Amino acid sequence: MSSGNGEGAFKRPRPASPGDGFHTPEKRVSVCRAPDPCGRHPRDWDIEQVCEFLRSSGFEDPELLRCFREEEIAGSTFFELTESDLEELGIETGVRQNLLNCLRKLGQRHVDIMKVFNDPIHGHIEMHPLLVRIIDTPQFQRLRYIKQLGGTYYVFPGASHNRFEHSLGVCYLAGCLIKALQKRQPELDISQRDILCVQIAGLCHDLGHGPFSHMYDGRFIPRVCPGTAWKHEDASVKMFEHLIDSNALRPVLKYYGLKPDEDIDFIKEQIAGPIKTEKSSSSWPYRGRPEKKGFLYEIVANKTNGIDVDKWDYFARDCHHLGIRNNFDHVRYITFARVCEFEGKKHICTRDKEVGNLYDMFHTRNCLHRRAYQHKISNIIEIMITDAFLKANPYISIKGSKGNTFNIATAREDMEAYTKLTDEIFLRILHSDEPNLEEAREILCKIERRDLYKYLGETQPPEGKEITKEWCSKMAEEIAKSQPSTLSHKPGLKPEDFIVDVINMDYGMKKKNPVNNVCFYSKYNREKPFKISKEQVSQLLPEKFEEQQIRVYCKAADEETIRNAKEYFDQWCKSLTKSQDGDTVAPELTPPMKADCNVYRDDKKHDSNARRRLVLS
């Protein structure tokens, strides 16, 4: 094949003038009016227009033109061609480079109209028109009505932000990271298709969240459907499919250069992991991208070590709204990120000097859970909302597809019904006058009046003892049986009077240290990654990366019952188990410290029991 230089078909862009549409950032468009075929956008060209353009650009070899005709390379397929695509077509190296240069100049003349969002965290961010088409759908707009932090808003007045703005932020950061890798390492062959797919995954990763975010899948669903393995990521995948099909976006995806089947699989795999198939002979579990591009799966939801743009956005966004300082700088991480091959697989790595900052990142995550996400009052509010939803569930009707109706729990099985299920269900119950919703309504009224279940205290299981779901379900009954002898003449409290909430705290990978799965490179050799052990970093880092807390609440409201319940709780902690020599050794209790908690404390008695420790056998 003969090569063409592609220079003759292009004119130097004329300078911008006031009439070129540069009024606001979202009006930024191509200002060059090159003599392209029919004056249409290259994505609209048919094969004859593509061949006409190639001939006018110096690519006159009949074999080259015949190849394009046989493969029907036109429209977006032509406009988004990559080097690997041209290599698969069997085009020689020299011709490939000239074609790519020609396409690059063509792309510079046909810039997509970008829409600008003013985000309080990331500033002015540009969104590709395909992303805007996805944003402007009912399925995505639903996220405006789902609180990012669920019940935490009832404790932190600033935490009023929603899943909508978080999803925009994740999309933006996903674009920042993948574009930085593309610019820094051209050999990775990151295409515009890859960039759009990663951004779409970031945009749509939370589509499946239910009312009050993690309250729905973490508290409500396990209680209404015990034993279910359902996760919001599963619903995100189904909602994404519903979004694409119900809004007829497959042709739009194709218009912007995506391959609907392959790229939709890639997007879904980034959100929820590999797509399960009956038979898979390959060791590589993903279908959307080959193993050489496996690092792309570490951007939105990193299953390898948990370092991903989802965390970066909610760290920054949640800290901003909670009034808590964020100690992690994601911009710095992006600056040092590069892809290296470790043990035959490509991973996103960072500089060795950043290892301390990564421990700080996971420590920040842990602090957010302790101070906000697992706050004892916000958790009991979510428990109360869950109780209300459980009582209301049989009487709530949500219309779905084909005229079928669903309730709060089953709506997740039908995406048309699920689209209508948001935090609004709280107000629907609260403002209802239906007799069947009276019990649920009363619970929500108590939340409005701040008449909450009363916090009795918390404790921790000792090292090596994990609270299982089976044990957790029996704890309320055990506490009710622990009636102190001083109260034996009084009517006993019942198991339903107590609520036991077991909280799991970790660095994101349960007992594992996530930094052990991070690869680093040095200043002197950027191509040879390695791992850094905790002992090489600092002696002040945590020895363990997971713990549990046991919190106990009481549903009663009167002070005498609360006082008695506190004694039940203390007695339970003393008699929970005994060591071989018969001495009781109890875990440290954390009683309420504020007078307004309505929990009676006998100071002398409290002082004598405050440092009990319990070893659970």
N, C-alpha and C positions, 0 to 999 in steps of 0.2 A: 504494500500500500504506500502511496505517496503521502507525504505530510503536508499540511497547510499551516500557514502561520496565523490565520484568523484575524489579521490586523486590518484588512481593507474594509471590513463591513462595519467598523465602529468609528464614530465621531467623538471628539472630546466633548464631555458634558458642558453645556453653557452654564454660566454662573446663575445662582438663584436670584430671583427678583421678587418684589412684593406680590406679584400675581401668581407665584408658584405654589401658594398654599401653605407657606411657613407661618401660620398664624398661631398655632398651639402645637405642643409636642405630638398630640395624637393625629395631627394633620400631615405628618411628615410622609411624603411620597416621593417616588422617583421623579426627577425633574428633567431627565434626558429623554428627548423624543427621537429615538433612533429609528431609522427606516426598516423596522422589522416587518415580516410578512403580514399583510392585512392590518398592521398597526395593533395587533392583539397581543395579550399577554402570552408568553411562551407556553404556559400551562394549557392554553386553549388551542395550540397548534395541532393540526393533523400531520400525518406522516409526510405529505407532499410539502407542506410548509416547513417542516423540519429539514427536509432534503434541500429545499430552496435556500434556507438559511446556511446550511453547511456548504453548499456550492459557492454562495456569495462570500463565505468566510475563508475560502481557499481549500476546502476539503472536497476535491472533485473526483477522487478515486471511485470508480464504479463499484468496486468490491465493498468499499466502506458504505456507500449509499445502499447497496443491495442488502448488506447486513442489517442496517437500520430498518429497511422495509420489511425484511423477513421476520425480524423480532418485534415489529410494530412499536418501535421506540419513538413515541410522540407524547405531546402534552407534558404532564408532570413527570412521567417516566424519563423523558429527555431532559427536562429542566433540572432534575435532581440526580442526574447521573454522577456516580462516584468512580474513583480509580478502580476499585474492586469490580464494579459493574462492567467497566470497559475491558478489564482483564479477562473476565468471564466470556466476553464477546470475542476474545481472541485478537484484539487490536494491539498493534505493536507499541512498545514503550514510548518511542518518540512521538507517535501520533496521539497516544493517550495524553501525554503531557500538554500538547498543543490544544487538544480538545478541551481538557480541563481548564486551561487558561481562557479559552474562548467562552466556556460556560460560566467561569467566574466573572468575567466582564459582563456577560449577559445578565447574571444575577445582580450585579451592581447597578445595572440600568433598570431593573424591575424589582425594586424594593417593596416588600409587602407592607401594607399600611398597618402600623402598630398602634395599639391603644395603650394609653398611659394611665396607671392607677397610682394614686398618692397614698402610700402605705405609711402608717406611723412608725413602723419598725425599720423598713428598708428604703424609705424615701420614694421617689418616683420610679416606678418599675414599668417596663414595656412588656406588653403581651402580644404574642403572635395572633393573627386573625383566627386561626384554627382554635386556639385556646379560648378566645373570646366567644366563638360559636358554642363551645362547650359550657362556658360560664353562663351564657344566656339561655339556659334551659331550666325547666321547673325542677329537674332532679338535682341540679347543682345549686340553684337558688334556695332550695330547701335548707341548705346548711346555714343560711342566715338566721334560722330559728332554732338552732341547737347550740346551747352554751358549750364553749370549749372546756370549761372546768366543772360543769355540772353544779352540784350543791355547794361548791366552794364560793360561788357568788353570794351566798347567804352569810358568809363570814367576811370575805374580802370585797368591799363594795366596788372596787375598781375592776374586778374580774368579770366584766360584762361582755367580753369578746366572744365571738362565735366561731364555729368550725369554718365558716365561709372565708374569713380573712386569713385564718391559719393556712387554709389550702392554697390561697393565692401566694402566701409567703413561701410555702414549700415548693411550689411550682417555680417561683423566681429563683430560689437558692439552688434547685436542681439544675436550672439553666446555667447559673453562674459556675457551678462546679464542672459540669460537662463541657461547657465552652472553654473554661480554663484548661482542661485536659486536652481538648482539641487543639488549642493554640500552642500549648507547651509541647505536645507530642504529636505532630502530624502523622507519624508512622502508625498511630493507633487506628487510623482510617475511620474516625468518627464522622458520620454523615449528618446531614440535616434531618434525615429520617430518625436517626438515633436521638438527636437533640429533642425533636418534637415528642417522640415517644416517652422519653424520660420526663419531660415537662408535663405531659398529660398524666403520667402515673403520679407525679407529685400533686397535680391538681385534683385528681380523683381518688386518692388513697383513702380518704375519710368519708366517701359517699355513703358508706354503710352504717354510720353511727346512728344510734337511736336516741330517744329523748334523754337529755342530760348526759350525753356522751357515754362515758364508761360505766355510769350507773346502770344503764340499760343492759349491756352485755356482761357486766361484772357482778351485778346484784340481782336485777329483776329476772333475767332469763334463767340463771341457775336455780332460782327459787320456784319459778312457775313451770320450768321444764328440767327437773333434776337429772343430772347425768348427761345433759346435752353437751356436745363439743362445739356448738355454734360460736363463731367469733364475728366481730363487726367487719373484719377483712373479707369474710365470705360474702357478706351482704354488699360490700363495696364492689366486688367483682360483678355480682348480679345487677347491681344498680348501674354500673358502667355499661354493661351490655344493654340494659333497658334504655339508658340515656341515648346510646348510639342508634338503636333501632327505632324508638318512638319519635325521635327527632330527625330521622332519615339522614344521618350524618355519614354513612358509609361513602356516598359519592363525594362528600366534602373532604373526608380523609384522603380519598384517592386523588382528588384535585390538588391537594397540598403535598402530594408525593408519597403518601403512606400506602402500604400494601395491607388492605383491611384485615385479611385473615392472619397473616404472619405478625403484623404489628399490633393488632388487638391482643393476640396471645402474649406478646412481649409486655404490653402494658399490664395485663392481668397478672402475669408472673411477677412483675415488680411489686405489685400490691400484696398478693397473697401467697407467693411462692410457686413452685412448679405445678403445672396442671397435671392432675392425676390421670393416668391412662391405664388400660387393662394390661397392655404389654409394652415394655420398653426395654429394648436390647442394648441401648446406648448407656454408657456410664454418665453422660452429661444429661441432667434431668430436665433441662429447659428446651423449649421449642422455638421461642421467639428470636433468640440470638445464639450464635455458635459459641463454643467454649473460649475462643480467642477474644471474644468481647464479654466475657463473664464479669468483668469489673463493672459493667453498666448496672448489674443487679445490686451493687453496693452503694448506690447513690440515694435512692428514696427510702428503702427499708433494708438496712444492712443486717442480714442474718448471720454474718460472720463475726462481727464484733460490736454491732450496735451503733457505730459512728455513722450517722446519716443526716440528711438535710431536714428530715422530719423533726428530729431532736433539736437541731440548731434553731429552727424557727420557733418551736414552742418554748425553748429556753428563753430566747430573747423576748418573745411576745408575752409569755406568762409573767416573766419577771417585771416587764414594763407595767403590766396591768395590776400585778399584785403589790408593787412597790418594794420588790426584793432585788438586790443587786445580782446581775449576771456576770459571772467570772470567766465565761468562755468566749473567746473571740473566733467566730467561724471564718471571718475574712482572712485571718492569719492562717488558719488551717488550709483554706483554698489556695492560698499563696504557695504553700509548701507541698500540696498534693501532687502526686505523679503516680503513674501506673508502672509497676515492676512485676516481674515474673518470679514467683516463689514456689518451689517444689512443683514446677510444671504448670502452675495456674497464675493468671494475671490478677493482681489485687491493687486497690488504691492504697498507696503508702504515703508516709509523711517523714519529715526529717527526724533524726534521732533526738535532736534537742527539744522536740515537741512532746516527748513522752510524759514529762511532768504536767504539761498543760492538759493532756488527755486524762490523767488521773483527776485533775481539777474539774474536767468536764463531767466525769461520772460522779464526783463528789457533789457538784452543783445539782445534778439530777437527784441524788439522794437527799440533799437539803430541801429541794422543792417538795419532795414527797413528805418529808418530816414536817415542814413548816406550813404547807398549803394543801397538797393533794390528799394527804391522809390526816388532815386536821380533825381532831376528835369531835368537834361540833359539826363541821361540814359533813363528816361521815355519818353522824346520827341523823342529820337532816336527810341525807340520801337514803338511809334505812327507812325513815318515816315516809318519804315519797314512794319508796318501793312497796311498803306496806299498803299505802293508799292505792297504788296501781294494781296490786294483787287483789284487793277487794273490789276495785272497779272493773277489772279485766273482763269478767263474764258479761258485763252490761254495756260495754263500749262497742259501738259498731262503726267500722271503717269500710267504705265501699272500695272494692278493688276491681281487677279485670274481670270481664265477662259477667258483670253484675253481682259477683260474689262478695260476701261481707266477711270481715275479719275483726279480731279484737286486738288489744295492745300487744299481746304475745305473738299471735299468728300473722300479724301484718308483715312481719319480716320475711314471710314465705311468698309474698306477692308484691312486686316492686311498685305496682300502681297504687296499692294501698299504703305501702311503706313510704312512698313519696309524701303522703299526707300526715304521717306520724312524726311530730316534732315536739318540742317543749310545750307547744300550745295545748297539749293534752292535759297538762297541769291546770290551766285556767278553765278548760272545758269541764273538768270535774269540780273545780272549786266554785264555779258560777252556776253549776247545774242545780235544778230543783227536783230532780228525779229521786223518788224514795229509795230506789235500789242503790243509789250512789251516796246515801247519807253517811254511812260509816267512812267511806273513802274521803268524802268532803270534810268530815269532822277532823280527820288526821291532818289534811292540808290546812284547815283553819287554825289548828294548833301551831303549825309552822308559821303561819302569818302572825299569830299572836306571840310567837317565840315561847310557846309552852311546849318545850321539847322533852323527850325522854332524858332522864337525869344520868349524868356520867358518875359512876361509882369509883372507878380507878382502872389501872392497867398493870400488867405484869409481863414478864418474859419467860418463855421456857428456857431452861439451861442449855448449854452447849451440847450438841449431839441429839437433842430431842426435838422432833418436828411435830407440830400440831397437824394432824391429818383431818380431812373433811369428816370422817366418821367420828373422830373424837370431838371435833368442833360442834357437831350436831347434838352431842350428848352433854355438853358443858352446862347449858342452862338447867338441865335436869339435875346435874350433880350439885350445882350451886343451891338449888331449891331444897336439896336434901341436907345441906350443911347448916341446918338451923342451930344457932348457938343455944347452949343450955340456959342462958339467961333469958331467952325468949320462948322457952318451951311452953309457957302458959298461954302464949298468944297464938292466934290463928297463923299457920305457916304461909309463906309466900309460895307461889306456884311457878313452875318452869316458864310459863308464858309471861311472867312478870319481868323476867330477865332477858337481856339481849347480849350475846357474846359476839364480838367482832374481832376476827383474827386478821392482823395486818402483816403482809409480807414486804419487807424492805430489802432491796438488793441493788446491785450496780447494773441491772438490766439482763443478766444472764444467770440468774439464781445464784448457785454457790460458786460459779466460775468467775475468774478475774477476766473481764473483757479485753483488757490491754494485752493479755497473753496471746490474743489472736490478731494483734495489729502488727503489720510489717513496717519496718523503718529502713531508711537509706541514709548513708553518710554524705557529708559534704564532698568527700574525696572519691566516692564511688556511688553514683546514682543508679547504677544498673544492678547492683548486688544487694538485695534486701536481706534483712535479718530481724530477729526478734530480741526484745530486751526484757530480762526478768525483773521482777519487782525489787529484788535485792540489789540490783545494779542502779536503781533510781534513788531510793531513800529508805532509811530505817523507820521513818515515821508514817509509812503507808499502812492501810488496814491489813490485818492478818486474815480476816474473814470478809466475805462479800455478800452475806445474806443473814437476815435475822427476822424473827417474828415478834409481834407484840399482841398481847391478849387484852382487849378492852371490854369492860363490862358496864352495861347501862341498865337502868330500871325504868319501866313504863309508868310507874305510879307517879302521882303529883304531890301528895301530901307529905309534909316533912317527917312525920313519925314513920311512915312506911319507907321513906328514903333512908332514914336513920337505921331502921331495922335491916333493910337491904344491904346497907354498907357493912353491917355486922355479919350477915350471911356471906358476903364476899370475902371478908377477912377470915372467917372460919373456913371457907372453902380453900383459901390459899394455905392455911395451916394444916388442914387435914387431907390435902390432895394426895400426899404420899408420905411415907416415913422411911428413913434410912434403916439400915440393918440393926443399928444399936437402939432404935426406937425414938431417936431425937427427930423432931420436925425441923427441916431446913427449907425455908421458903424463899421464893424469888423476891427481889425488891419490888415493893408496891409503889405505884405512883398515884396517890390520892388527889382529888381536886384541891387546888391551892387557893381558889378564889371563894370569897364568902358568898358570892351570888350564885354559886353552883347548887345551893339548897341541899348540901350534904352535911349532915351533922358530924362534928369531930370533937371527941373528948381529947383535949390536948395531952393530958398525962398518959392516957391509954395509947394515943397515937405515937407519942415519943417512944414508948416501950416496944412498939411493934413495927416502927417505921423501917427498920433495916433487916427485916426477916428475909431469909433466902431459902429457896426450896429446890431441891434436886429431884427432878422427875425421873423415876426409874422406868 
